[in-house]
Amino acid sequence: MALISRPRSSASKASARVRVRLRLVLCISCTLLAVIVLACWILPSEREYSIKQSTEKSLSFMHGHHMPALRAARYNEDRIAIILPFVGQSTNYNRYTAPAYLAMFCAGAIGAAEVADFFIFHNGVLDAASLWDCPNNVKFVDLGSSENFARHLLRVLDQKDDASLEFESRDKLIQLVAKHLYVYPYCLVEFKPALGHIFADFIAGYSHWGYSDLDMLYGDLGRWITPDELKDFDIVTYSFGDQHRLYLRGQLTFHKNTPKITQLWRSCDYLSHLDARLANVVNRKTKYHFESAEGCYSAAILQQNNIRVKYASKAWTDVHGKDTAYSHGVYLARDLRKSRHVIYKASSQATGNVLDHLSSEWFNEDKVYRDRTKHLQQASGDMELLVVPSNDESKCMYWVQQKYQSTLCLDEKDAGKNDTVYWIDGQLYKQRHIDIALETDVNTAPFFHFQEWKRFYRSTQIASLHASSPISHFVLTKEGAIALAPSTTNRWSVFSNGLASPLQIHMNHWNTIDGDRNTLPSQTYCLVSGRRKVPPQPPTSDCYFATSWRDIERVRVISQAPQWAGVTINADVTLVLTLQITKAQATHRQSLVDIVDLAANNLDRWQGQPAVLVFHVSGSNDQVSSLLDNRFGPQSDLEYGTNNALIAVISQEEDVLVSRKALLNMAIDGVPTRWYISGIELERGILLSADAVYVAQRVVVAQGVEGGRLYIIPQFALNGDTRSLSLSELRGAWLDGRLQSVSFFDEVCDEDSMHYQLDFDKLWWSRTDELLHLRQSNSANATSSQKFILDLLELELSIMEFLTDDGHMAMFALDESPILLTDNLSPRIGLRTDEVVRHAEELGGRRCYNGLRLAQFAALHYQFYILGGVFGMSTKETRSIARWGHDHSFVGLSRCDGCFMFTDEDHEIVLEGIVADEVIRPAKTAIIWSERS
């Protein structure tokens, strides 16, 4: 084991705080683990805008089962069209630039299906809407481009003809707005008050229209919207309890869809005279100032004497750090049969233990909640007259211009969280309300606004929470989503042959995908990441290139595993392989043949057992496609064929390196069995030993029903060209010095760089010697077994040290990608571990926190073992094949490049934040699972 200290970059105070926080949380986690170890406007040029709504088949599919049809609106004539404009930036690699939490928004949108449809208008960047796993009431509307999007927005100037515009031409103005949206997409919120007018042609059939945000987890919205809100009020807005602020909330405000109400925005000059505003900026008469719609529009409403507005205190947010959302999380419970769900949280810190005992369908059992004729919030007492604010010095909204705050800011004592405020025909009122107590002693809400948590959310943190998930119970935390099993679940039944595999389908019903990708996982995978540019603070990551099994444009499935219908979920083991083919390799015939042969050799060694293989090809061309089809397609020339393998190819013309960890997540999600082997680094020339399939299956069959086990497989580098060695020949090579550590022949990095290896070779040889029958006497066997157990415990403790601050750098510098035989059945309860323990896709370098996955398993209380008799090995020949054409000036090809996707000066803060979240989430999961078991 070699451990060389790496010089620390100039860490800022923020970085130090991150490290201290990480140390405090992880040391607590480590202590716990140690104890356990020891115990419309249609353009002339474009006559149609397509609503990119997924087909009925894709929307209703639930991993082999059909999602119940979404219920009709409770108020037959009343339904809300909620408008969500979105402008994304296309990159060199990708058009799918949705926020990481879009799939989670879609999962929450099911809760609003009773009363609302969501229209996501976009500039063409979400044209693969099927990637996001959204229900029927989420409709993607493709406006084609930023210019077309801008043309729609400029309907705010439809009362001005071209001659009266303070611009050279309307087309010039369109170009300017399109550019402005590209640089400052957040300015879209300025248009919220006018969205009902801008997109009137799309929502003509709705009684109401509203606006909202994507950083929202909706609950049972229909349970909270009352008949009077739809019938008696022109505008309704839901607040978070700060009722002294009289503004219409951007998170959810809905209006009657009538000409009078839809045009109330016109008194806001920043919209109705947008041309003059932008002309002054262009002519440098003034600087561009952001206009919050929550300022001008809210003030304009209070100038109307013939409308009725309700300001209701019903919603939740994450801006208050002392809220139970931080201490206990926000829970989502789903009744999958009725497409209904509820969000709830502890009513107080003292009652948090109630959460541990609620089933996923508690709301069907709670007499108060299930009586939908009774409102969850009721008025109490008479309405009281309030004085409209008029203090020019009032300040209660830092994001709103001062000139509006004088009419929007009440004194806090005049209206509190238990008051509902009304603006009725020119008079301001308040009335006390009471939130009706539920039998279950928890609080519920129509939605949760995670405006702070979203800043750090990545797709891997919330991958399990999506619309088609068969999981009915989640808790959302600052570190991500945690899946919970039903309290009655038998942990073994999750993977029994009569129920679903990890793919959530009955494998005996697998008839190959036959072009229907909906049988495959719905998660998205971030292949290229980097530092988020907008907003620049706080420093965090952003995804530049995402894909999915359902991405027909980028992902080609060349083998559909037709024999998977015969897979035995508990007894079979799936081999997971990934391979990145560089542009240099793809354009050189012999190099391409050799590297593809390396993958084929590993697949053949698995002897026709289940396998998932994901290729990423840079500089893709017809030569690559033809070769991959011949080797791995239906007419494969492999010895055992590919009928038991799911094989996909991600093709790009660009010369780009992607995250190997993202490819691993994609492949692992496609595994049909409980057990799988992953981590074989083909880019290093690694071949799995020839008899691995026999040993792995023998170990798996002997495991029984207990979950949570992990077997580590060693990796070696042979100074020779023999691709297959028996165990006895391998021992001979070890003794005579021809067998080295896997990194022995790697390029030498800077002397200051850090290099770390787990030292478990003796453990493996001890276990392997037993297979070779080298132990003679019973007494010697007993002594050896005792020592082996102690050595195994020492290995577990060394992995747990990754969870401490002192072990953090070792986790970063672990040189090898661990090859693991993993039990996907969690140790505590009947859930798949890959819902919680996922590769951190942003950590894409070849030596970039390779130890994190082991740390995650340790935090989740996995038991670690050594798989004797199985090994990975590179040879002189395979290393040469894997490295062919490597130009180390191309950042990311060398192991010495570390976490190459993050090169900014404060990248250390970003990386440490990612690692902290990826360790804390499994630790929290273990605690929650333990408390609920």
QUIJOSUL-V768871 format. One record per pair of residues at least 12 apart in sequence whose C-alpha atoms are under 6 Angstrom apart, sorted by the first residue. I is the first residue (numbers start at 0). J is the second residue. Records with the same first field share a line. If there is no record, write none. Layout:
I=J, J
This chain:
0=756
1=755
2=754, 755
3=753
4=753
5=751, 752, 753
14=908
21=915
22=804
25=802, 803
26=803
39=198, 200
48=142
49=141
50=139, 140
51=139, 140
52=138, 139
53=129
58=134, 135
61=467
62=503, 504, 518
63=504
70=113
71=113
72=113, 114
77=206
78=114, 115, 205, 206
79=115, 207, 208
80=115, 116, 208
81=117, 208, 209, 210
82=118, 210
83=118, 119
84=119, 120
85=120, 121
86=121, 122
87=124
92=544
93=544
94=124
95=124, 125
99=457, 458
102=131, 465
103=464, 465
104=215, 216
105=133
106=465, 466
107=216, 217
108=217
110=218, 219, 339, 340
111=220
112=136
113=221
114=221
116=136, 137
117=137
118=138, 139
119=139, 140
120=140
121=141, 142
122=142, 143, 144, 145, 148
123=141, 143, 144
132=466
145=177
146=177
149=173, 176, 177
150=173
154=197
155=271
156=271
165=274, 275
189=290, 291, 292
192=264
193=264
195=261
196=261
206=256
207=254, 255, 256
208=253, 254, 256
209=252, 253, 254
210=251, 252
211=249, 250, 251
212=250
214=449
215=447, 448
216=446, 447
217=445, 446
218=341, 342, 445, 446
219=340, 341, 445
220=445
232=307, 308
233=254, 255, 307, 308
234=253, 254, 308
235=252, 253, 308, 309
236=248, 251, 252, 310
237=311, 312, 313
238=311, 312, 314
239=312, 314, 315
240=312, 416
241=416
242=414, 415, 416
243=409, 411, 414
244=407, 408
245=407
246=293, 297
247=293, 297
291=399
294=399, 403
304=424, 425
305=424
306=424
307=422, 423
308=421, 422
309=421
310=419, 420
311=419
314=444, 446
315=447
316=447, 448, 449
317=449
328=474, 475, 476
329=344, 474, 475
330=342, 343, 344, 473, 474
331=472, 473
332=359, 471, 472
333=471
342=443
343=442, 443
344=441, 442
345=441
346=441, 442
355=931
359=472
365=438
367=437
375=434, 435
376=433, 434, 435
377=432, 433
378=431, 432
379=431, 432
382=429, 430
383=428, 429
384=428
385=427, 428
388=406, 409
389=405, 406
390=405
391=405
393=405
395=408
417=431, 432
418=430, 431, 432
452=477
460=479
461=479, 480
463=834
478=916, 920
490=828, 829
491=704
500=671
501=671
502=671
506=564
507=564
508=564
509=564
511=559, 561
516=549
523=546, 547
524=545, 546, 661
525=542, 544, 545
526=544, 545, 657, 658, 661
527=543, 544, 657
528=541, 542, 543, 841
529=541, 900, 901
538=909
539=909
553=649, 650
554=648, 649
555=647, 648
556=646, 647
557=632, 646, 647
558=632, 645, 646
559=645
560=642, 643, 644, 645
561=642
562=642, 643
563=643
568=672, 673
569=673
570=700
572=674, 675
573=609, 610, 675
574=610, 675, 676
575=610, 611, 676, 677
576=612
577=612, 613, 614
578=614
579=614, 615
580=616
581=617
582=617, 618, 654
583=884
601=686
604=689
605=692
606=639
607=639
609=643, 644
610=644
611=644, 645, 646, 666
612=646
613=646, 647, 648
614=648
615=648, 649
616=650
617=651, 652, 653, 654
618=651, 652, 653, 654
619=650, 651, 652
658=843
659=843
660=838, 840
661=840
673=823
674=821, 822, 823
675=820, 821
676=819, 820
677=818, 819
678=816, 817, 818
679=818
682=881
683=881
684=873, 877, 878, 881
685=871, 872, 873
686=871, 872
687=871
688=870, 871
691=869
706=824, 825, 826
707=822, 825, 826, 861
708=822, 861, 862
709=820, 821, 863
710=819, 820, 863, 864, 865, 866
711=819, 865, 866
712=818, 819, 866, 870
713=870
714=741, 870, 871, 872
715=739, 740, 741, 872
716=738, 739, 740, 741, 872, 873
717=737, 738, 874
718=737
719=874, 875
720=874, 875, 876
748=895
753=812
754=812
755=812, 813, 814
756=813
763=867
766=867
767=867, 868
801=854
810=848, 850, 851
811=847, 848
813=849, 850
814=846
816=849
842=898
844=897, 898, 899
845=894
846=894, 897
847=897, 898
855=918
858=921, 922
859=921, 922, 925
